[in-house]
Amino acid sequence: MTTALTPGTAELVTDLADGTILTADVAIVGTGAGGGAVAGELARAGLDVVMIEAGGPLAGSRPGAHIRNAFPAEAQLETHYGPEVWNSLTPYAGGKERFDAMRGALAIHSVGGMLSYWSHMCASPDVETETEPAIPAPSMRDLLERSRRLLWANLDIEAPGVRQHRVLAAVRQAFPGLPAGREVQQLPVAMQRTAAGPIEFAGIDALLTPGETGGAKPVRIVAGHPVRHVEPGRSAGSGATVTAGASGGSGRVQVQAATVVVAAGALGTPQLLHASGIRPAALGRYLTDHTQLVSRVKLRDDLLDGVPADDPTFSVWIPASSARPMHTQISRGWITSSPILADLPSWQTADIGQFTGVDPRPENRLVFDPVHLDGFGLPRVSVEFSLSRADRDRATEMFADHYRVAEAIADFGYALEASAMPAGTSLHLMGTHRMGSRDDGTSVTDSVGRVWGHDNLYLAGNGLISTRNAGNPTTNTVALGLRTADAILGRPTRDAS
Ligand SMILES: Cc1cc2nc3c(=O)[nH]c(=O)nc-3n(C[C@H](O)[C@H](O)[C@H](O)COP(=O)(O)OP(=O)(O)OC[C@H]3O[C@@H](n4cnc5c(N)ncnc54)[C@H](O)[C@@H]3O)c2cc1C
């Protein structure tokens, strides 16, 4: 049985009998940002795509859509939306145990992956200092532009806001002289205004949009089926098989396809490859994260004076660059731990969120337990992770910088309680199946996401990102997914220009 998600975009395939074999041009494991980017682009080009997802469709929300669309009012951000997000996050594979070395790491297993819950901040990485060394700058700029368009990265909705204008001006004044293109600016948000009026936020429905050409085949999504084995076949054209089991049951489903893309998250992708006997030396290693510092402040009275009740939310960005190793976003958040500010009306507050990068080091890694299985029937994962001296020096610099940002906008009659969050809290784990330009043991894929030595096995998702970087990763991950889709479609790149 199939259920249409958004007409023409994707359909859920349910009630599959044990032993069902589906065929497709491309099988994609995981329905998050990485998988969604590849799937949408391939489907728009006319390929037949099946996605297999361990989690089920979201209850109470259109599958593939962002859950915030169900809570449209700003006032509901903290009362409804924030708690809903936190209640849906679990350590990986639906288990309860946190990783000792990364107590903040959490995941979501449902159709749309984390993209059904993300905060929609579309930071782009600095092409000079943060993007993949294996991808030439002209190609990367094109890919990032395509990614922003697909994600509905929008400036128009917030631009007229009074707080947007004043907070931006105040922060600009405090941080002059940054490199061209990386100055203080408005941060694009993945949202659009619908024809009916309300704003909607992007989930994988945005990535799977059929596009202007139409005629795309809807992507078929098999939910509630953790994939336990991938058999890529010997060469392109020889066919690949993906085997999944029904969650909580013994039913088995197979997808046979010419090409397989594993996009099961920064933990799930290396885990599945490992379970399938595909174990390049760098697999699961070079795990990176963003060290995170957050605070909520009350905005100064002059920034709040006369703000109308319908003032849109605001998003101000100090991008990471050669001048600053940290990403800074100032926006209206949906959760606070500050008892002092909790009583203030939320429109008077701003959340300062900062991330700084972690150096990729092979000893920061995932470990796979060959004996014990997790909730998906795969080898249980544990994490070995620590910050280097250089990582901690950057975090120290970020603390001082946080105070400077607060000075630009905050009413210091109230508290500034900056919290350094436990490792993993960024929910931006990266690097565990990193790309590279040579098969020298330090990378898992080439620069289009193809696993070294396997013609028809590609990887997508945050785990591909090989660099130390500081901004929210999704715009980058979607850009890399588009490059993978281009490669599968045999499209030329701009690498040589
Ligand atoms: C609350 C929150 C706020 C965020 N805010 C932002 C933001 O503002 N900006 C930003 O850029 N990023 C943000 N992020 C992070 C962003 O959502 C992720 O970077 C991105 O969505 C990761 O995509 P992915 O494809 O790598 O992984 P995922 O989204 O984790 O997708 C992987 C999918 O694979 C599935 N899977 C795993 N194992 C298997 C298996 N064996 N078989 C089948 N399926 C499997 C998982 O269930 C999951 O659905 C946020 C995340 C959260 C949760």
The ligand as an SDF file (V2000), in Angstrom:
LIG
                    3D

 53 58  0  0  0  0  0  0  0  0999 V2000
   16.8200   20.1380   17.2930 C   0  0  0  0  0  0  0  0  0  0  0  0
   17.7970   20.2570   16.1560 C   0  0  0  0  0  0  0  0  0  0  0  0
   18.1470   21.5190   15.6890 C   0  0  0  0  0  0  0  0  0  0  0  0
   19.0370   21.6320   14.6140 C   0  0  0  0  0  0  0  0  0  0  0  0
   19.2620   22.8700   14.0750 N   0  0  0  0  0  0  0  0  0  0  0  0
   20.0320   22.9860   12.9720 C   0  0  0  0  0  0  0  0  0  0  0  0
   20.1650   24.2480   12.3130 C   0  0  0  0  0  0  0  0  0  0  0  0
   19.5660   25.2410   12.6950 O   0  0  0  0  0  0  0  0  0  0  0  0
   20.9600   24.3100   11.2050 N   0  0  0  0  0  0  0  0  0  0  0  0
   21.6360   23.2170   10.7450 C   0  0  0  0  0  0  0  0  0  0  0  0
   22.3520   23.3450    9.7500 O   0  0  0  0  0  0  0  0  0  0  0  0
   21.5100   22.0130   11.3420 N   0  0  0  0  0  0  0  0  0  0  0  0
   20.7230   21.8700   12.4380 C   0  0  0  0  0  0  0  0  0  0  0  0
   20.5550   20.6450   13.0240 N   0  0  0  0  0  0  0  0  0  0  0  0
   21.3270   19.5130   12.5090 C   0  0  0  0  0  0  0  0  0  0  0  0
   20.7360   18.9720   11.2270 C   0  0  0  0  0  0  0  0  0  0  0  0
   19.4050   18.6510   11.3820 O   0  0  0  0  0  0  0  0  0  0  0  0
   21.5830   17.7890   10.8060 C   0  0  0  0  0  0  0  0  0  0  0  0
   22.8760   18.2990   10.5940 O   0  0  0  0  0  0  0  0  0  0  0  0
   21.1810   17.1100    9.5190 C   0  0  0  0  0  0  0  0  0  0  0  0
   19.7970   17.0280    9.4000 O   0  0  0  0  0  0  0  0  0  0  0  0
   21.8350   15.7290    9.4930 C   0  0  0  0  0  0  0  0  0  0  0  0
   21.4470   15.0210    8.3570 O   0  0  0  0  0  0  0  0  0  0  0  0
   21.9900   13.5460    8.0910 P   0  0  0  0  0  0  0  0  0  0  0  0
   21.3750   13.1040    6.8140 O   0  0  0  0  0  0  0  0  0  0  0  0
   23.4750   13.5360    8.1850 O   0  0  0  0  0  0  0  0  0  0  0  0
   21.5020   12.6550    9.3320 O   0  0  0  0  0  0  0  0  0  0  0  0
   20.0830   12.3390    9.9830 P   0  0  0  0  0  0  0  0  0  0  0  0
   19.1740   13.4840    9.9300 O   0  0  0  0  0  0  0  0  0  0  0  0
   20.3970   11.7640   11.3280 O   0  0  0  0  0  0  0  0  0  0  0  0
   19.4650   11.2130    9.0530 O   0  0  0  0  0  0  0  0  0  0  0  0
   19.8640    9.8690    9.1140 C   0  0  0  0  0  0  0  0  0  0  0  0
   18.6400    8.9920    9.0200 C   0  0  0  0  0  0  0  0  0  0  0  0
   19.0670    7.6460    8.8270 O   0  0  0  0  0  0  0  0  0  0  0  0
   18.2590    6.7980    9.6190 C   0  0  0  0  0  0  0  0  0  0  0  0
   19.0030    5.5590    9.9100 N   0  0  0  0  0  0  0  0  0  0  0  0
   20.0150    5.3730   10.7680 C   0  0  0  0  0  0  0  0  0  0  0  0
   20.4310    4.0930   10.7340 N   0  0  0  0  0  0  0  0  0  0  0  0
   19.6480    3.4580    9.8210 C   0  0  0  0  0  0  0  0  0  0  0  0
   19.6000    2.1260    9.3330 C   0  0  0  0  0  0  0  0  0  0  0  0
   20.4510    1.1640    9.7630 N   0  0  0  0  0  0  0  0  0  0  0  0
   18.6490    1.8140    8.4120 N   0  0  0  0  0  0  0  0  0  0  0  0
   17.7770    2.7650    7.9530 C   0  0  0  0  0  0  0  0  0  0  0  0
   17.8000    4.0520    8.3900 N   0  0  0  0  0  0  0  0  0  0  0  0
   18.7400    4.3940    9.3000 C   0  0  0  0  0  0  0  0  0  0  0  0
   17.9610    7.6230   10.8550 C   0  0  0  0  0  0  0  0  0  0  0  0
   16.8000    7.1280   11.5130 O   0  0  0  0  0  0  0  0  0  0  0  0
   17.7790    9.0160   10.2750 C   0  0  0  0  0  0  0  0  0  0  0  0
   16.4400    9.2830    9.9340 O   0  0  0  0  0  0  0  0  0  0  0  0
   19.6420   20.4820   14.0630 C   0  0  0  0  0  0  0  0  0  0  0  0
   19.2840   19.2130   14.5340 C   0  0  0  0  0  0  0  0  0  0  0  0
   18.3540   19.1010   15.5610 C   0  0  0  0  0  0  0  0  0  0  0  0
   17.9480   17.7360   16.0030 C   0  0  0  0  0  0  0  0  0  0  0  0
  1  2  1  0
  2  3  1  0
  2 52  2  0
  3  4  2  0
  4  5  1  0
  4 50  1  0
  5  6  2  0
  6  7  1  0
  6 13  1  0
  7  8  2  0
  7  9  1  0
  9 10  1  0
 10 11  2  0
 10 12  1  0
 12 13  2  0
 13 14  1  0
 14 15  1  0
 14 50  1  0
 15 16  1  0
 16 17  1  0
 16 18  1  0
 18 19  1  0
 18 20  1  0
 20 21  1  0
 20 22  1  0
 22 23  1  0
 23 24  1  0
 24 25  2  0
 24 26  1  0
 24 27  1  0
 27 28  1  0
 28 29  2  0
 28 30  1  0
 28 31  1  0
 31 32  1  0
 32 33  1  0
 33 34  1  0
 33 48  1  0
 34 35  1  0
 35 36  1  0
 35 46  1  0
 36 37  1  0
 36 45  1  0
 37 38  2  0
 38 39  1  0
 39 40  1  0
 39 45  2  0
 40 41  1  0
 40 42  2  0
 42 43  1  0
 43 44  2  0
 44 45  1  0
 46 47  1  0
 46 48  1  0
 48 49  1  0
 50 51  2  0
 51 52  1  0
 52 53  1  0
M  END
$$$$
